[in-house]
Amino acid sequence: MVWLVAAALWGAAGWASVPTLQPALIGDRPEQAMPIIAFQMAAMYLDSAVGAAVGSSLLAAGAGAMGLVVWAVIPAGLTIVLAGWISVRALQLRRCRVVAVA
């Protein structure tokens, strides 16, 4: 029962990010909104498929529940590092644009 609640919360948190992420993605290029959103959704579905394949492979190899948690932390940590790098880079580019305009 605990796993069912945890999976529901995990899924809700993942899908709750979609409406907040899409305006951020199309903010600079509203004329390209449809392909940007299509690519973002395709990436989310690909991520879900890869996660399911890796998780089922780990379970088949004998990994326990704690092993799945450990393996899930690795891509989550890499995602946080990548998101931070992208955010810093975006801020640097915006500063360059402001300086160039001024």
C-alpha positions as a Markdown table, in Angstrom:
| # | Residue | x | y | z |
|---|---|---|---|---|
| 1 | Met | 0.0 | 0.0 | 0.0 |
| 2 | Val | 2.9 | 2.4 | 0.8 |
| 3 | Trp | 4.3 | 1.8 | -2.7 |
| 4 | Leu | 1.0 | 2.7 | -4.3 |
| 5 | Val | 0.8 | 6.0 | -2.4 |
| 6 | Ala | 4.4 | 6.7 | -3.2 |
| 7 | Ala | 3.9 | 6.0 | -6.9 |
| 8 | Ala | 0.8 | 8.2 | -7.0 |
| 9 | Leu | 2.7 | 11.1 | -5.4 |
| 10 | Trp | 5.7 | 10.6 | -7.7 |
| 11 | Gly | 3.4 | 10.6 | -10.7 |
| 12 | Ala | 1.4 | 13.6 | -9.6 |
| 13 | Ala | 4.6 | 15.6 | -9.0 |
| 14 | Gly | 6.0 | 14.7 | -12.4 |
| 15 | Trp | 2.9 | 15.6 | -14.3 |
| 16 | Ala | 2.3 | 18.8 | -12.3 |
| 17 | Ser | 5.5 | 20.2 | -13.7 |
| 18 | Val | 4.2 | 20.1 | -17.3 |
| 19 | Pro | 1.9 | 23.2 | -17.2 |
| 20 | Thr | 4.6 | 25.2 | -15.4 |
| 21 | Leu | 7.4 | 24.1 | -17.7 |
| 22 | Gln | 5.7 | 24.8 | -21.0 |
| 23 | Pro | 5.4 | 28.6 | -20.7 |
| 24 | Ala | 9.0 | 28.7 | -19.7 |
| 25 | Leu | 10.0 | 26.7 | -22.8 |
| 26 | Ile | 8.0 | 28.8 | -25.3 |
| 27 | Gly | 8.6 | 32.2 | -23.6 |
| 28 | Asp | 11.3 | 33.4 | -26.1 |
| 29 | Arg | 9.8 | 31.7 | -29.1 |
| 30 | Pro | 6.0 | 31.8 | -29.1 |
| 31 | Glu | 5.8 | 31.3 | -32.8 |
| 32 | Gln | 7.4 | 27.8 | -32.4 |
| 33 | Ala | 5.2 | 26.8 | -29.5 |
| 34 | Met | 3.8 | 23.6 | -31.1 |
| 35 | Pro | 7.1 | 21.9 | -32.1 |
| 36 | Ile | 8.7 | 22.9 | -28.8 |
| 37 | Ile | 5.8 | 21.4 | -26.7 |
| 38 | Ala | 5.7 | 18.3 | -29.0 |
| 39 | Phe | 9.4 | 17.7 | -28.4 |
| 40 | Gln | 9.1 | 18.3 | -24.7 |
| 41 | Met | 6.2 | 15.8 | -24.4 |
| 42 | Ala | 8.0 | 13.2 | -26.6 |
| 43 | Ala | 11.1 | 13.5 | -24.3 |
| 44 | Met | 8.9 | 13.0 | -21.2 |
| 45 | Tyr | 7.3 | 9.8 | -22.8 |
| 46 | Leu | 10.8 | 8.6 | -23.8 |
| 47 | Asp | 12.0 | 9.2 | -20.3 |
| 48 | Ser | 9.1 | 7.2 | -18.9 |
| 49 | Ala | 9.8 | 4.3 | -21.2 |
| 50 | Val | 13.5 | 4.2 | -20.5 |
| 51 | Gly | 12.8 | 4.4 | -16.7 |
| 52 | Ala | 10.4 | 1.5 | -17.0 |
| 53 | Ala | 12.9 | -0.6 | -19.0 |
| 54 | Val | 15.8 | 0.1 | -16.6 |
| 55 | Gly | 13.6 | -0.5 | -13.5 |
| 56 | Ser | 12.3 | -3.8 | -14.8 |
| 57 | Ser | 15.8 | -4.9 | -15.8 |
| 58 | Leu | 17.0 | -4.0 | -12.3 |
| 59 | Leu | 14.2 | -6.0 | -10.7 |
| 60 | Ala | 14.9 | -9.0 | -13.0 |
| 61 | Ala | 18.5 | -8.8 | -11.9 |
| 62 | Gly | 17.5 | -9.1 | -8.3 |
| 63 | Ala | 17.6 | -5.5 | -7.1 |
| 64 | Gly | 15.4 | -4.8 | -4.1 |
| 65 | Ala | 13.3 | -1.8 | -3.3 |
| 66 | Met | 16.2 | 0.1 | -1.8 |
| 67 | Gly | 18.3 | -0.7 | -4.8 |
| 68 | Leu | 15.7 | 0.9 | -7.1 |
| 69 | Val | 15.8 | 4.0 | -4.9 |
| 70 | Val | 19.6 | 4.2 | -5.1 |
| 71 | Trp | 19.5 | 3.8 | -8.9 |
| 72 | Ala | 16.8 | 6.5 | -9.2 |
| 73 | Val | 18.8 | 9.0 | -7.3 |
| 74 | Ile | 21.6 | 8.9 | -9.9 |
| 75 | Pro | 19.6 | 10.3 | -12.9 |
| 76 | Ala | 17.7 | 12.6 | -10.5 |
| 77 | Gly | 21.0 | 14.1 | -9.3 |
| 78 | Leu | 22.3 | 14.4 | -12.9 |
| 79 | Thr | 19.1 | 16.2 | -13.8 |
| 80 | Ile | 19.5 | 18.7 | -11.0 |
| 81 | Val | 23.1 | 19.4 | -12.1 |
| 82 | Leu | 22.0 | 19.8 | -15.7 |
| 83 | Ala | 19.1 | 22.1 | -14.8 |
| 84 | Gly | 21.4 | 24.3 | -12.7 |
| 85 | Trp | 23.9 | 24.5 | -15.5 |
| 86 | Ile | 21.2 | 25.5 | -18.0 |
| 87 | Ser | 19.8 | 28.1 | -15.6 |
| 88 | Val | 23.2 | 29.7 | -15.1 |
| 89 | Arg | 23.9 | 29.7 | -18.8 |
| 90 | Ala | 20.5 | 31.3 | -19.6 |
| 91 | Leu | 21.2 | 34.0 | -17.0 |
| 92 | Gln | 24.6 | 34.7 | -18.6 |
| 93 | Leu | 23.0 | 35.0 | -22.0 |
| 94 | Arg | 20.3 | 37.4 | -20.8 |
| 95 | Arg | 23.0 | 39.6 | -19.2 |
| 96 | Cys | 24.9 | 39.6 | -22.4 |
| 97 | Arg | 21.8 | 40.7 | -24.3 |
| 98 | Val | 21.0 | 43.5 | -21.8 |
| 99 | Val | 24.6 | 44.8 | -22.0 |
| 100 | Ala | 24.5 | 44.7 | -25.8 |
| 101 | Val | 21.2 | 46.6 | -26.0 |
| 102 | Ala | 22.3 | 49.2 | -23.4 |
